[in-house]
């Protein structure tokens, strides 16, 4: 799990493709814990490789 608090993470909304960020990993974790990130959202550290939010192990979205 990333420990760096620097805002390098991007979040891409499903459907609209709107990109939000950069934000810190801590902010992503906060959103995930508040169920503000749905399973179709994509997340990237570099803007070129995107993964579905549940695939980001550190977000602990295994409640899905």
Secondary structure by P-SEA (a helix, b strand, c coil): ccccccccbbbbbcccccccccccaaaaaaaaaaccccccbbbbcccccccccccccccccccc
